[in-house]
Amino acid sequence: MNRVARAFWLSRPGFGEIRTADLPEPAQGEVLVRSLYSGISRGTETLVFRGGVPGSQHAAMRAPYQEGDFPAPVKYGYLSVGVVEEGPGELVGRTVFCLYPHQTRYVVPAAAVTVVPDNVPAGRAVLAGTVETAVNALWDAAPLVGDRISVVGGGMVGCSVAALLARFPGVRVELVDADPGRAEVAQSLGVGFASPADALGDRDLVVHASATEQGLARAMELLAPEGTVVELSWYGDRKVSLPLGEAFHSRRLTIRGSQVGTVSPARASRTYADRLALALDLLADPALDALITGESAFEELPEVMPKLASGEIPALCHRVRYPETA
């Protein structure tokens, strides 16, 4: 068995490299996973790549199996799908999801992996962490039958939210984004699309995920009286101004934060494992393939990450493919 792994590290802000590491023998209750795919969540991971995590959030932003510290050197990531090569008999040979960085092989506790359902392709399962964020957001938002809902920001998280909302009976969903290319994604997900200027107003609920000050302001403008904006954006080290004058008070608007780091209080009886298992079940829908917009080989990551961070490679979820003999 190959006991040497290769992993992608941010060596300094804006620069990445592949390093090798010796793997330990799996202990009792641990598994050795060979990676098949991992996913790059462009918003969060490119923020980390450019060194934009503020000092006050270094602890909160740590990934479960992160090595090193912000800003760098750091091994970061959390969307990994692989096959169990060693471990408990019921897991050996199973395809699993784990919140692990970009690495060819790794050893983790068996409890850290979640079996991917047989009807979910391994390549689509890299979306599990983002769909889990969307599940938590909708637990927070509590949409009702027949609601008029906009999702402002057609990135990976926003599109995941829109995809789940499309399943709600009677709900009219519009994805709002400045990139007209997102219209094709919206169509694949079964929701409407509009530019910020042409977006429908009088919305009962707006989910904001554009990570821009302008997007948040527009989200508030789209609300009906007594409406709510659920804020999913992570701004890192940027400061954001809110238009709390004008009609904010007279229309009795609400802005509510939602973050996947804790299970929504609305579902306090559910565990993190329950939430992730639900996300994987929801990934049986092939429409979610629209969120995977590119793929590269693991060895290409040092060249690919700067292009994702600069926008040279436009992406929702960029998938990383690992060699069979990793």
C-alpha positions as CSV (number, residue, x, y, z in Angstrom):
1,M,0.0,0.0,0.0
2,N,1.3,3.4,-0.9
3,R,2.0,5.3,2.3
4,V,3.0,8.6,0.7
5,A,0.4,11.2,0.0
6,R,0.5,14.4,-2.0
7,A,-1.4,17.5,-0.9
8,F,-2.0,21.0,-2.2
9,W,-0.7,23.8,0.1
10,L,-1.0,27.5,0.0
11,S,2.7,28.4,0.5
12,R,2.1,32.1,0.7
13,P,-0.9,34.3,-0.4
14,G,-1.4,33.9,-4.1
15,F,1.0,30.9,-4.5
16,G,0.3,27.2,-4.1
17,E,2.4,24.0,-4.3
18,I,2.1,20.3,-4.0
19,R,3.9,18.7,-1.0
20,T,4.3,15.1,0.0
21,A,3.6,13.6,3.4
22,D,3.9,10.1,5.0
23,L,0.6,8.6,6.0
24,P,0.2,6.7,9.3
25,E,-1.1,3.2,9.5
26,P,-4.9,3.4,10.2
27,A,-5.6,2.7,13.8
28,Q,-8.6,0.9,15.2
29,G,-11.7,2.9,14.1
30,E,-9.9,4.8,11.4
31,V,-10.1,4.6,7.6
32,L,-7.6,5.2,4.7
33,V,-9.3,7.0,1.9
34,R,-8.0,7.3,-1.7
35,S,-9.3,10.5,-3.3
36,L,-11.4,10.3,-6.4
37,Y,-12.5,13.9,-6.6
38,S,-12.4,17.1,-4.6
39,G,-14.3,20.3,-5.1
40,I,-13.1,24.0,-5.0
41,S,-15.7,26.3,-3.5
42,R,-14.5,29.3,-5.5
43,G,-15.8,32.0,-3.0
44,T,-14.3,30.7,0.2
45,E,-11.2,29.0,-1.1
46,T,-10.1,31.9,-3.3
47,L,-10.5,34.2,-0.4
48,V,-8.2,31.9,1.6
49,F,-5.8,31.7,-1.4
50,R,-5.4,35.5,-1.6
51,G,-4.8,35.7,2.2
52,G,-8.1,37.5,2.9
53,V,-9.2,35.8,6.1
54,P,-9.2,38.5,8.8
55,G,-7.2,37.8,12.0
56,S,-10.4,37.8,14.1
57,Q,-11.8,34.9,12.1
58,H,-8.7,32.7,11.9
59,A,-10.2,30.2,14.4
60,A,-13.7,30.3,13.0
61,M,-12.6,29.7,9.5
62,R,-10.5,26.6,10.2
63,A,-11.5,23.6,8.2
64,P,-11.8,20.3,10.1
65,Y,-8.6,18.8,8.8
66,Q,-6.7,22.0,8.0
67,E,-2.9,22.0,8.6
68,G,-1.0,25.2,9.2
69,D,-2.4,28.6,10.0
70,F,-3.8,31.6,8.1
71,P,-2.7,33.3,6.1
72,A,0.0,30.7,5.1
73,P,1.4,28.2,4.8
74,V,-1.8,26.3,5.1
75,K,-3.5,23.2,3.7
76,Y,-7.2,24.1,3.2
77,G,-10.3,22.5,1.7
78,Y,-13.4,20.6,2.7
79,L,-15.0,18.9,-0.3
80,S,-13.4,15.5,-0.8
81,V,-14.8,12.3,-2.2
82,G,-12.9,9.0,-2.2
83,V,-13.0,5.3,-1.8
84,V,-12.1,3.6,1.5
85,E,-9.1,1.3,1.0
86,E,-8.6,0.2,4.7
87,G,-10.7,0.3,7.8
88,P,-13.9,-1.3,9.1
89,G,-15.2,-4.0,6.9
90,E,-18.5,-2.3,6.3
91,L,-16.7,0.7,4.8
92,V,-13.9,-0.9,2.7
93,G,-14.7,-0.3,-0.9
94,R,-17.4,2.3,-0.3
95,T,-17.4,5.7,-1.8
96,V,-17.4,8.4,1.0
97,F,-17.5,12.1,1.4
98,C,-15.2,13.9,3.9
99,L,-14.5,17.4,4.9
100,Y,-10.8,17.1,3.9
101,P,-8.4,19.3,1.9
102,H,-7.1,18.5,-1.5
103,Q,-4.9,15.4,-1.0
104,T,-4.4,12.1,-2.8
105,R,-4.9,9.9,0.3
106,Y,-5.6,10.5,3.9
107,V,-6.4,8.8,7.2
108,V,-9.3,10.0,9.3
109,P,-11.6,8.5,12.0
110,A,-14.3,6.4,10.4
111,A,-16.9,8.7,11.9
112,A,-15.5,11.6,9.8
113,V,-16.7,10.0,6.5
114,T,-20.2,9.7,5.2
115,V,-21.2,7.0,2.7
116,V,-22.3,8.4,-0.6
117,P,-25.7,6.9,-1.7
118,D,-25.5,4.4,-4.6
119,N,-27.7,6.7,-6.7
120,V,-25.3,9.7,-6.4
121,P,-22.2,9.7,-8.7
122,A,-18.9,10.3,-7.0
123,G,-18.2,13.3,-9.2
124,R,-21.4,15.0,-8.1
125,A,-20.9,14.2,-4.4
126,V,-18.2,16.9,-4.1
127,L,-21.2,19.3,-3.9
128,A,-22.3,17.8,-0.6
129,G,-20.7,20.5,1.6
130,T,-22.3,23.3,-0.3
131,V,-25.7,21.7,-0.5
132,E,-25.4,21.2,3.2
133,T,-25.0,24.9,3.5
134,A,-28.1,25.4,1.5
135,V,-30.0,23.0,3.6
136,N,-29.0,24.9,6.8
137,A,-29.9,28.2,5.1
138,L,-33.4,27.0,4.2
139,W,-33.9,25.7,7.8
140,D,-33.1,29.3,8.9
141,A,-35.2,30.9,6.2
142,A,-38.3,28.7,6.6
143,P,-39.9,29.4,3.2
144,L,-43.6,28.9,2.9
145,V,-45.8,27.3,0.2
146,G,-46.4,30.0,-2.5
147,D,-43.7,32.4,-1.4
148,R,-42.1,34.7,-3.9
149,I,-38.4,34.3,-3.4
150,S,-35.2,35.7,-5.0
151,V,-31.7,34.4,-4.6
152,V,-29.2,37.2,-5.2
153,G,-25.9,35.9,-6.2
154,G,-25.5,33.0,-8.6
155,G,-22.4,31.5,-7.1
156,M,-22.1,27.9,-5.8
157,V,-24.0,28.6,-2.6
158,G,-26.7,30.7,-4.3
159,C,-27.3,28.2,-7.0
160,S,-27.5,25.4,-4.5
161,V,-30.2,27.3,-2.5
162,A,-32.1,28.0,-5.7
163,A,-32.0,24.4,-6.7
164,L,-33.5,23.3,-3.4
165,L,-36.1,26.1,-3.5
166,A,-37.2,24.9,-6.9
167,R,-38.6,21.8,-5.2
168,F,-41.0,23.7,-2.9
169,P,-44.6,23.6,-4.0
170,G,-46.0,26.9,-5.4
171,V,-42.8,28.8,-4.7
172,R,-41.7,31.2,-7.5
173,V,-37.9,31.4,-7.5
174,E,-35.8,33.9,-9.4
175,L,-32.0,33.7,-9.5
176,V,-30.5,37.2,-9.7
177,D,-26.9,37.7,-11.0
178,A,-24.9,40.3,-13.0
179,D,-23.4,37.5,-15.1
180,P,-25.9,36.7,-18.0
181,G,-24.2,33.3,-18.3
182,R,-25.9,32.3,-15.1
183,A,-29.2,32.2,-17.0
184,E,-28.3,28.8,-18.5
185,V,-27.5,27.4,-15.0
186,A,-30.9,28.8,-13.7
187,Q,-32.7,27.1,-16.5
188,S,-31.0,23.8,-15.7
189,L,-32.1,24.2,-12.1
190,G,-35.7,25.0,-13.0
191,V,-35.8,28.6,-11.7
192,G,-36.2,32.0,-13.3
193,F,-33.3,34.4,-14.0
194,A,-32.9,38.2,-14.0
195,S,-30.1,40.8,-13.9
196,P,-30.1,43.0,-10.8
197,A,-31.7,45.8,-12.8
198,D,-34.5,43.6,-14.1
199,A,-35.2,41.5,-10.9
200,L,-38.7,41.1,-9.7
201,G,-39.7,43.0,-6.5
202,D,-42.2,42.6,-3.8
203,R,-40.5,39.3,-2.6
204,D,-41.4,37.6,0.6
205,L,-37.9,36.3,1.1
206,V,-34.5,37.1,-0.5
207,V,-31.5,34.9,0.1
208,H,-28.3,36.9,-0.5
209,A,-25.1,35.1,-1.6
210,S,-23.3,37.5,-3.9
211,A,-20.7,38.6,-1.3
212,T,-21.0,42.2,-2.5
213,E,-22.3,45.4,-0.9
214,Q,-24.3,46.2,-4.0
215,G,-25.9,42.8,-4.0
216,L,-27.0,43.1,-0.4
217,A,-28.4,46.6,-1.0
218,R,-30.4,45.2,-4.1
219,A,-31.6,42.3,-2.0
220,M,-33.2,44.7,0.5
221,E,-34.8,46.7,-2.3
222,L,-36.5,43.6,-3.7
223,L,-38.3,42.8,-0.4
224,A,-42.0,43.2,0.2
225,P,-43.0,44.9,3.5
226,E,-42.2,42.7,6.4
227,G,-39.9,40.7,4.2
228,T,-36.6,39.0,5.2
229,V,-33.1,38.9,3.7
230,V,-31.2,35.8,4.8
231,E,-27.5,36.7,4.5
232,L,-25.2,33.8,3.4
233,S,-22.3,35.9,2.1
234,W,-18.8,35.7,3.7
235,Y,-17.0,39.0,3.2
236,G,-13.7,38.1,4.8
237,D,-11.7,41.3,5.6
238,R,-14.0,43.6,3.6
239,K,-16.3,46.1,5.4
240,V,-19.9,46.4,4.1
241,S,-22.3,49.4,4.3
242,L,-26.0,48.8,4.7
243,P,-28.8,51.1,3.5
244,L,-30.6,51.2,6.8
245,G,-32.2,54.6,6.0
246,E,-34.8,55.2,3.4
247,A,-37.7,52.6,3.8
248,F,-35.9,50.1,5.9
249,H,-37.8,50.9,9.1
250,S,-41.2,51.9,7.6
251,R,-41.3,48.6,5.7
252,R,-40.2,46.7,8.8
253,L,-37.5,44.7,6.9
254,T,-35.4,42.0,8.5
255,I,-31.8,40.9,7.8
256,R,-30.8,37.6,9.2
257,G,-27.4,35.9,9.2
258,S,-27.1,32.2,8.4
259,Q,-23.9,30.2,8.7
260,V,-23.2,26.4,8.3
261,G,-20.9,26.2,11.3
262,T,-23.8,25.5,13.5
263,V,-27.0,23.6,12.9
264,S,-30.0,26.0,12.5
265,P,-31.8,26.5,15.8
266,A,-35.0,25.7,13.9
267,R,-33.7,22.1,13.6
268,A,-31.9,21.8,17.0
269,S,-32.8,18.1,17.2
270,R,-30.7,17.3,14.1
271,T,-27.0,16.6,14.2
272,Y,-24.3,17.6,11.7
273,A,-24.3,14.0,10.5
274,D,-28.0,14.2,9.9
275,R,-27.6,17.4,7.9
276,L,-24.8,16.1,5.7
277,A,-26.6,12.8,5.1
278,L,-29.7,14.8,3.9
279,A,-27.5,16.9,1.6
280,L,-26.1,13.7,0.0
281,D,-29.6,12.3,-0.5
282,L,-30.6,15.5,-2.3
283,L,-27.7,15.1,-4.7
284,A,-29.5,12.3,-6.4
285,D,-31.0,15.0,-8.6
286,P,-28.9,15.2,-11.8
287,A,-30.0,18.9,-12.2
288,L,-27.3,19.7,-9.7
289,D,-24.6,18.8,-12.2
290,A,-25.1,22.3,-13.5
291,L,-23.1,23.6,-10.5
292,I,-19.9,21.8,-11.6
293,T,-18.5,24.1,-14.3
294,G,-15.0,22.8,-14.8
295,E,-12.5,20.1,-14.0
296,S,-8.7,19.9,-13.6
297,A,-6.2,17.2,-12.7
298,F,-4.8,17.4,-9.1
299,E,-1.3,18.1,-10.4
300,E,-2.6,21.3,-12.1
301,L,-3.8,22.9,-8.9
302,P,-0.8,25.3,-8.5
303,E,-1.6,26.8,-11.9
304,V,-5.4,26.5,-11.6
305,M,-5.9,28.2,-8.2
306,P,-4.5,31.6,-9.2
307,K,-6.7,31.6,-12.3
308,L,-9.8,30.8,-10.2
309,A,-8.9,33.6,-7.8
310,S,-8.5,36.1,-10.6
311,G,-11.6,35.1,-12.4
312,E,-9.6,34.0,-15.5
313,I,-11.4,30.6,-14.9
314,P,-15.0,31.4,-14.2
315,A,-16.5,28.8,-11.9
316,L,-19.2,27.7,-9.6
317,C,-17.7,24.5,-8.3
318,H,-14.4,23.5,-10.0
319,R,-13.8,19.8,-9.6
320,V,-10.4,18.3,-9.0
321,R,-9.7,14.8,-10.5
322,Y,-7.2,12.4,-8.9
323,P,-5.2,9.8,-10.6
324,E,-6.3,6.1,-10.1
325,T,-2.8,5.3,-8.7
326,A,-2.7,8.3,-6.3
